[in-house]
Amino acid sequence: YVLCHVVDPSVEVRVQKQWCQEHGLVARIWIAKDGLNVQVSGKQAHCEAYAVFVAKRLPTQRLQPLLFRLDPVPELLFSDVRVKNKELVTLGQEQKDCLDLSDRGEDLEPWEWAERFESVAAGAPGRIVDVR
């Protein structure tokens, strides 16, 4: 996920699709006003170039550089490029109204996550949203 403000998702759909096609990438990219959910497949150099392209085109509010992971695979993961204007996370309206996806919170160690999960489950203030 790249969480950032996208001014015009429909324009971004066209730009992202064209870039992927010009660089020989196949992809599944969902674009919403809140950001992108991206999976691309192709030559490593092109995938790395795509990450640079996205980081320059859609800067995030975070101080850290764009995080991306490369996983070598023996064949392309997709047969084509699919780029859609689509919600990043499908939630009920009540959840959408009270969550700000740009508020990423903080990274936690596994033990910290377990501790916070248990405290919220026991009634402490907080919210747990599984967005896998």
Helices and strands as residue ranges (DSSP letters): E 2-3, H 9-22, E 26-32, E 35-41, H 44-57, E 81-85, H 93-98, H 110-121
